[in-house]
Amino acid sequence: MSDTAAVRHDFIPQVVCDRCGEAPVAPDRADYLAKRGMVRYVWSCTACGHQFSTESPAALGPETEQEAVKAFWPSLLVG
């Protein structure tokens, strides 16, 4: 894997439910917010069912993201 396609996983802070304090296993969805260079994560707490979202800086910019997609999933690129 090239350095540009490497993804850092240490940028996501520990997430806990703001209602019950339990830590969800994984987000339900992640949306890239291009204008702000952020990723919005949508979570559902398995303990109490509360849904909430968090935002973190994007680990990859748009150009680097395209390189990563090309390296791992070339069939997904159009054009």
C-alpha positions in Angstrom: 0.0 0.0 0.0 1.3 3.4 -0.9 1.8 6.1 1.8 -0.9 8.2 0.1 -3.4 5.4 0.4 -2.7 4.6 4.0 -5.6 5.4 6.4 -4.9 6.6 9.9 -7.3 5.2 12.5 -6.1 7.2 15.5 -8.0 10.3 14.5 -11.4 9.0 15.6 -11.9 9.9 19.3 -13.5 7.4 21.8 -17.2 7.7 21.3 -19.7 7.1 24.1 -23.5 7.5 24.2 -24.4 10.9 25.8 -27.5 9.3 27.4 -26.2 6.1 29.0 -22.4 6.3 28.6 -22.0 3.0 26.7 -19.5 2.9 23.8 -21.0 1.8 20.4 -19.0 -0.7 18.4 -19.1 1.1 15.0 -21.0 4.0 13.4 -24.1 3.2 11.3 -23.0 5.6 8.6 -20.2 8.0 7.8 -20.8 11.1 5.5 -17.9 13.1 4.0 -18.6 16.8 4.3 -16.4 18.1 1.5 -16.8 21.8 2.1 -15.7 21.5 5.7 -13.2 18.7 5.3 -15.0 16.7 8.0 -16.6 13.3 8.4 -19.9 13.0 10.2 -20.5 9.7 11.9 -24.0 8.6 12.8 -24.2 6.2 15.8 -26.9 4.0 17.4 -26.4 2.9 21.0 -27.0 -0.8 21.3 -27.6 -0.4 25.1 -30.4 2.3 25.0 -31.2 2.8 21.3 -30.3 6.6 21.3 -29.1 7.9 17.9 -26.5 10.6 17.8 -23.7 12.0 15.5 -20.1 13.1 15.9 -17.8 14.9 13.5 -14.0 14.4 13.0 -11.5 15.9 10.6 -11.3 13.8 7.4 -8.1 11.6 7.3 -8.0 11.9 3.5 -8.5 14.8 1.3 -10.5 14.5 -2.0 -7.5 13.8 -4.1 -6.0 11.2 -1.8 -9.4 9.6 -1.4 -9.6 9.2 -5.2 -6.1 7.6 -5.1 -7.2 5.2 -2.4 -10.4 4.2 -4.3 -8.4 3.7 -7.5 -5.9 1.4 -5.7 -8.5 -0.7 -3.9 -11.7 -0.5 -6.0 -10.8 0.5 -9.5 -14.2 -0.8 -10.8 -16.0 1.9 -8.8 -14.5 4.8 -10.7 -16.5 6.2 -13.6 -14.7 7.9 -16.5 
